[in-house]
Amino acid sequence: MSGFLTRRILYGLMLMLGVVVLNFLLIRLAPGDPAVVIAGEMGGATEEMLESIREEYGLNEPVLVQLGIYLGNVIRGDLGESFFFNQPVAGLIAQRIGPTILLVITAQLLSILLGVFLGVLAARKPGGLMSAFVSVFATIGYAVPVFWTGIMLIILFASVFPIFPVEGMASVKLRDAPWYVQWADIAHHLILPAFTLAIIYLAQYARLSRASMLEVLGSDYIRTARAKGAAERTVLFRHALRNAALPILTVAGLQFGNLISGALLVETVFNWPGMGRLAFDSILRRDYPTIMGVLFFASAMVVVANILTDLSYRLADPRLRGRT
C-alpha cells in the first residue's frame, strides 16, 4: 500500500507540473491585456503608462521567460502577487479556499448519500413507482443547468417562501454571536448553494446506484443470503451495497473536478465568498496570477481527491490491494 501511495503521489506531482505549464500558456495566449485593465483602474491608459505597468509586472518579457520565472516561484511556494488586489495570491486563496471546500464537500456528501439511498430503494422494486421516479428525476436533474436551478431556488425561497438566505455565507449581525450560533447561521446559508450544486450529481448517483444494485441483486450470494433468512435491510445495505459501491466510488472521484468547476457558477449566483467567486472576478480583470493560483489549487484538490478515491477503492475491494 505504501508503494502504491508513493507512486500515486509522484504521478500527481507530474500532473500538477503539466497543469501549471498548460494553464500559464493558455492564459497568456488568451486575448486581452492586463496592463490596459490596470491602467483603466488607475484612471488613465497612455502608452508610457502601459509600458511602465508591463515592465513592473514582468509582462514585457518573452512568454517562455515568464514561464520559467513563474515555475521557479511556484516551486518555492510563491504564487505571485495579484494585479488587481495588490496582495499575495496565496493569501487571497487562503481566505477563499475554506468556503469552497465546505461547499464542495457538503454537495459531494449530499449527492452521494441521497443518490445512493434513492438508488437502493429504486433497485428494491425495479418496476415500482420509486424506480420510475428515480429515472425521471435523474433525467431532469442531469439536463437542468446548475445556474438555472440556483436562480429558480432564489426566486422560490426569496420571493415566494422566504425561508433560506440567498446571498453570502453568514449574517453580518451575528458576527459577535456565540460560535454555535455562527455555525448554525453558516449552515443555514449553505443549504441552497449546496443543494444547487449537488442536485445534478445526486441524480447521476441515484441512477448509477440503481443500475449497479440491480446487477448485484441478481448474484448467487444474494439469493443465498435471502435463503438463509437474512433481513431485507441486511441484504440490501450490508451484502449488496458494499459490492455495488465500487463503481460509485470511481464516479465520485471523477466527478469531484466537475463539482469544483460547478462551484464557480454556484458561488457567483449565491455570492458565496469562495475561490469560484475569486476566479470570476479575476477573469473579468485579467488578473493572471490570481487566475493561475485558483487553477493551481483547484487542480491540486482534484489530484488529492483522485488519490483518496484510489485508496478507498482498494479498501473496499480486497482483490485490488496487491496490484500496482
C-alpha positions in Angstrom: 0.0 0.0 0.0 2.9 2.4 0.8 4.5 1.8 -2.6 1.1 2.4 -4.3 0.6 5.6 -2.4 4.2 6.8 -3.3 3.6 6.2 -7.0 0.3 8.0 -7.0 1.8 11.0 -5.3 4.7 11.1 -7.8 2.1 10.9 -10.7 0.1 13.6 -9.1 3.2 15.9 -8.8 4.0 15.3 -12.5 0.4 16.0 -13.4 0.4 19.3 -11.4 3.6 20.4 -13.3 1.8 19.8 -16.6 -1.3 21.6 -15.4 0.8 24.7 -14.3 2.5 24.9 -17.7 -0.6 24.4 -19.7 -2.6 26.9 -17.7 0.2 29.5 -18.0 0.4 29.2 -21.8 -3.4 29.1 -22.3 -3.9 32.2 -20.2 -1.0 34.1 -21.9 -2.4 33.2 -25.3 -5.9 34.4 -24.4 -7.0 37.8 -25.8 -6.8 40.9 -23.6 -4.0 42.9 -22.0 -3.9 43.1 -18.2 -1.9 46.3 -18.4 -4.9 48.0 -20.0 -7.2 46.9 -17.2 -4.8 48.0 -14.5 -4.3 51.4 -16.2 -8.1 51.8 -16.5 -8.4 51.2 -12.8 -5.8 54.0 -12.2 -7.7 56.4 -14.4 -5.6 56.6 -17.5 -4.1 54.5 -20.3 -1.3 56.4 -22.0 1.3 54.3 -23.9 4.0 55.4 -21.4 1.9 54.2 -18.5 1.1 50.9 -20.2 4.8 50.2 -20.8 5.6 51.1 -17.2 3.0 48.6 -16.0 4.2 45.9 -18.2 7.7 46.4 -17.0 6.7 46.4 -13.4 4.8 43.2 -13.6 7.2 41.4 -16.0 4.7 41.4 -18.9 7.3 42.7 -21.3 9.4 39.6 -21.1 9.0 36.7 -23.7 6.4 34.2 -22.7 8.9 31.4 -22.1 11.0 33.6 -19.9 7.8 34.5 -17.9 7.0 30.7 -17.7 10.5 29.9 -16.3 10.2 32.6 -13.7 6.7 31.5 -12.7 7.7 27.9 -12.4 10.6 28.8 -10.2 8.4 30.8 -7.9 5.8 28.1 -7.7 8.4 25.5 -6.7 9.4 27.9 -3.9 5.7 28.2 -2.9 5.3 31.8 -4.3 2.2 32.2 -6.5 2.9 35.8 -7.2 1.0 39.0 -6.4 -2.4 39.8 -7.7 -2.5 42.6 -10.3 -5.9 43.9 -9.1 -6.0 43.2 -5.3 -2.3 44.0 -4.8 -2.0 41.1 -2.3 -0.1 37.8 -2.4 -2.2 35.3 -4.4 -1.6 32.6 -1.7 -3.1 34.9 0.9 -6.2 35.6 -1.3 -6.7 31.9 -1.9 -6.2 31.1 1.8 -9.1 33.4 2.6 -11.4 31.8 0.0 -10.4 28.1 -0.1 -12.3 27.3 3.2 -15.8 28.3 1.9 -15.2 26.5 -1.4 -14.1 23.2 0.4 -17.1 23.5 2.7 -19.5 23.9 -0.3 -17.9 21.2 -2.4 -17.6 18.6 0.3 -21.2 19.3 1.5 -22.5 19.0 -2.0 -20.5 15.8 -2.6 -21.7 14.1 0.6 -25.3 15.2 0.0 -25.3 13.9 -3.6 -23.7 10.6 -2.7 -25.8 9.8 0.4 -29.2 10.8 -1.1 -28.4 9.5 -4.5 -27.3 6.1 -3.3 -30.3 5.9 -0.9 -32.7 6.6 -3.7 -30.9 4.2 -6.0 -31.1 1.4 -3.4 -34.8 2.0 -2.9 -35.4 2.0 -6.6 -33.5 -1.2 -7.1 -35.6 -3.0 -4.5 -38.6 -2.9 -6.8 -37.4 -2.2 -10.4 -40.9 -1.9 -11.7 -42.3 0.2 -8.9 -43.1 3.9 -8.6 -39.8 4.7 -6.8 -37.8 3.2 -9.7 -39.8 5.3 -12.2 -39.3 8.4 -10.0 -35.5 7.9 -9.9 -35.3 7.5 -13.7 -37.4 10.7 -14.3 -35.6 12.6 -11.6 -32.1 11.6 -13.0 -33.1 12.7 -16.5 -34.4 16.1 -15.3 -31.6 16.7 -12.8 -28.9 15.9 -15.4 -30.4 18.1 -18.0 -31.1 21.3 -16.0 -28.2 23.8 -15.9 -26.9 24.4 -12.4 -27.1 28.2 -12.7 -30.8 27.9 -13.7 -31.5 25.7 -10.7 -29.8 28.3 -8.4 -31.8 31.2 -9.9 -35.1 29.3 -9.5 -34.3 28.4 -5.9 -33.5 32.1 -5.2 -36.8 33.2 -6.7 -38.7 30.4 -4.8 -37.1 31.0 -1.4 -36.6 34.7 -1.6 -39.9 35.8 -3.0 -42.5 33.0 -2.5 -41.2 31.3 0.6 -38.6 33.4 2.4 -37.1 30.5 4.4 -33.4 30.5 3.5 -30.9 33.3 2.9 -29.9 33.5 -0.7 -26.7 35.5 -0.6 -23.4 35.3 1.3 -22.1 32.9 3.8 -23.0 34.5 7.1 -25.2 37.3 8.5 -23.3 40.4 9.5 -25.5 41.0 12.5 -24.3 37.7 14.0 -20.6 38.4 13.9 -20.4 38.8 17.7 -22.7 35.9 18.5 -21.5 32.7 20.2 -19.7 30.2 17.9 -22.6 27.7 17.8 -24.9 30.4 16.6 -22.5 31.4 13.9 -22.1 27.8 12.8 -25.8 27.4 12.6 -26.0 30.6 10.6 -23.4 29.3 8.1 -25.3 26.0 7.8 -28.4 28.0 7.1 -26.7 29.9 4.3 -25.1 26.7 3.0 -28.4 24.8 2.3 -29.4 26.4 -1.0 -25.9 26.6 -2.6 -25.0 23.0 -1.6 -28.4 21.6 -2.9 -28.0 23.6 -6.1 -24.5 22.1 -6.7 -25.5 18.6 -5.6 -28.7 18.1 -7.4 -27.2 17.2 -10.8 -24.8 14.7 -9.3 -27.4 13.4 -6.9 -29.4 12.4 -10.0 -26.4 10.6 -11.5 -25.6 8.7 -8.3 -29.2 7.6 -8.0 -29.3 6.2 -11.5 -25.8 4.7 -11.2 -26.5 3.0 -7.8 -29.9 1.7 -9.1 -28.2 0.0 -12.1 -25.3 -1.3 -10.0 -27.7 -2.6 -7.3 -29.8 -4.4 -9.9 -26.8 -6.2 -11.2 -25.6 -7.2 -7.8 -29.0 -8.3 -6.5 -29.1 -11.0 -9.2 -26.0 -12.6 -7.9 -25.9 -16.1 -6.3 -24.6 -14.9 -2.9 -27.6 -12.5 -2.6 -30.0 -15.4 -3.2 -28.1 -17.4 -0.7 -28.3 -14.7 1.9 -32.1 -14.4 1.4 -32.5 -18.2 1.5 -30.8 -18.2 4.9 -33.4 -15.8 6.2 -31.4 -12.6 6.3 -33.4 -9.4 6.7 -34.0 -7.4 3.6 -32.3 -4.4 5.1 -29.2 -6.6 5.8 -29.3 -8.0 2.2 -29.5 -4.5 0.6 -27.2 -2.5 2.7 -24.6 -5.0 4.1 -24.2 -7.5 1.2 -25.4 -5.9 -2.0 -24.4 -2.2 -1.4 -20.8 -3.0 -0.5 -20.2 -4.6 -3.9 -22.4 -2.1 -5.8 -20.4 0.8 -4.3 -17.3 0.2 -6.3 -18.4 2.0 -9.5 -20.0 4.7 -7.3 -16.6 5.4 -5.7 -15.0 5.6 -9.1 -17.5 8.1 -10.4 -17.3 10.1 -7.2 -13.6 10.7 -7.7 -14.1 11.6 -11.3 -16.9 14.0 -10.5 -15.0 15.9 -7.9 -13.4 18.0 -10.6 -16.8 18.8 -12.0 -18.0 19.8 -8.6 -15.2 22.3 -8.3 -15.9 23.8 -11.7 -19.7 23.9 -10.9 -18.9 25.8 -7.7 -17.7 28.7 -9.9 -21.3 29.2 -11.1 -22.9 28.5 -7.8 -20.7 30.8 -5.9 -21.4 33.6 -8.4 -25.2 33.1 -8.3 -25.3 33.0 -4.5 -22.4 35.4 -3.9 -20.6 32.7 -1.9 -17.2 34.0 -0.9 -15.1 31.1 -2.2 -12.5 30.5 -4.9 -15.1 30.4 -7.6 -16.1 34.0 -7.0 -12.5 35.0 -6.8 -11.8 33.3 -10.2 -14.8 35.1 -11.7 -13.7 38.5 -10.6 -10.1 37.8 -11.6 -11.1 36.7 -15.1 -13.0 39.9 -15.7 -10.0 41.9 -14.6 -7.3 39.8 -16.5 -5.6 39.2 -13.2 -3.3 36.4 -14.4 -1.5 35.5 -11.2 -4.8 35.1 -9.3 -6.4 33.0 -12.1 -3.4 30.7 -12.2 -3.3 30.4 -8.5 -7.0 29.4 -8.3 -6.5 26.9 -11.1 -3.4 25.5 -9.3 -5.3 24.9 -6.1 -8.4 23.5 -7.9 -6.2 21.1 -9.8 -4.4 20.1 -6.5 -7.8 19.4 -4.9 -8.8 17.2 -7.8 -5.5 15.3 -7.7 -5.8 14.7 -3.9 -9.4 13.5 -4.4 -8.4 11.0 -7.1 -5.6 9.6 -4.8 -8.1 9.2 -2.0 -10.6 7.6 -4.4 -7.9 5.0 -5.4 -7.2 4.3 -1.8 -10.9 3.9 -0.9 -11.4 1.6 -3.9 -8.6 -0.7 -2.6 -10.0 -0.7 0.9 -13.5 -1.5 -0.4 -12.2 -4.3 -2.7 -9.5 -6.6 -1.1 -8.7 -8.1 -4.5 -7.1 -4.8 -5.6 -4.7 -4.4 -2.6 -1.9 -6.5 -4.1 -2.0 -4.7 -7.5 0.3 -1.8 -8.5 
